[in-house]
């Protein structure tokens, strides 16, 4: 009984009109998100990876490029929990440093796609005349398989971190343009937008205050899932040799390098693969959780 | 007579698409004095809502085009105003209540924030606390406790939401309120409450109201004047007594006949024969002639004009005096 009362008090506190509205809205979302245990687990995993990336210098036992031929291709042991590669580098350290790259590539690439796609999507939803032109160009992009497109761009731009992010980012632009356009179109036709016009709100205000917040949740979900996709794409590009090259510890590249030893040194492929898989899975369940948490219709 | 508060003259609005042109409003005209309520009554698709949108300059363009007409509001033609001037008027001097309260509120903003928004747009320079207070006062005015101001629309019932919509519409004390079927989406007991609320607030704030409805009962309850609308035209207008007790136009008669009467124990509802005129393909002559039981050859050929059959009572029919 006592527990129930505290819950009621909590609700009362949440509905307290003296508190800031924005803050409470956010708290409600967090509350709903936290009810989904799996999504919380995904979030924790992401945080762990992020912490590893930020404090890589302190966490990693070795520098990612510490070569020592005398200890090459060692099986996992106490000193090298994930073994060593053909140059005697600690795989665990490389994985930890690699999380920096993967997370950065994921976020920046999605940032690029979201920025370009979002602007294109909004323009085509708002200006009927441009709609057809922009969307047909997007269709053109989508006709080419995503990875192939990214390979083409990466091959044209050459290797390097920034080029990798641009390649992955551009190849995903059509997807974001479509999501944003569809959402803005849907919300634009709602009656409350007409009502907002009828109280004298300017179109700029309607865009920012009414359309954007209402179309945000599918976009946020798309972004979370998109980061996972971008990490995979980046790893795939590196695996194929179009992304980052040695000695940068990109997970995909590590996987690719480990391929030649897969019969004897299984861990060279398994650990980078696991890292990609776990991070991507974490982001995916986070995306699912966010989708549920952000849906106002499930608020009850 | 002094200057009219609101005067709509010969308003024509068309929706032009590639396939066809829909003549939604064809020479609509009515006027309204300060503090009065006028009812626009007609079937679905008669052009009532388009007229309302026309007054606020909200006809969706494309495909909507205001072809002709004048809308004088406090002596100024609204159709000649710029978008910026119109924005000042919308929500300030003229505001609108929408048909469906379920969709007329932004689902991700608290109702209080939505009331605050309309006040902020038209009454600049108050502190946030004052806006907040104003929003809470408006809610109290429409009968919702101020404590619920910071809840979201989904936490309210349909009738409550319509109260919120009314609070938003009346927040700036508008001179004219356009209520577009405000009770259609609500159940009957709530309908009565909402009508009473609109009526009370109208008297308290001395607001003029355009009540758009297809419910003759609603009109009888709240309106001073009534205009019967058919195919985008007023076919009969006058005071409620004129129209309800001395109806002249065959369409008005048809409307009243179609109200089910419990005392006659009729087996079948009396409907007006035929279909409502297709606004994309209006008949030659009187728009109502294909459905009119009294139509003559003249009706099929030329269009009747509004005639004054009694002071203030206008009818658009050649034969109304002969019937």
Interface residues (C-beta under 8 A of the other chain):
Chain A: X15 X17 X21 X24 X25 X128 X190 X191 X192 X194 X195 X196 X197 X198 X199 X200 X201 X202 X209 X210 X213 X214 X296 X297 X299 X300
Chain B: X56 X58 X62 X86 X87 X88 X89 X90 X91 X92 X95 X96 X98 X100 X103 X104 X105 X106 X107 X108 X109 X110 X112 X113 X117 X118 X121 X122 X132 X136 X146 X147 X149 X150 X151 X152 X154 X165 X168
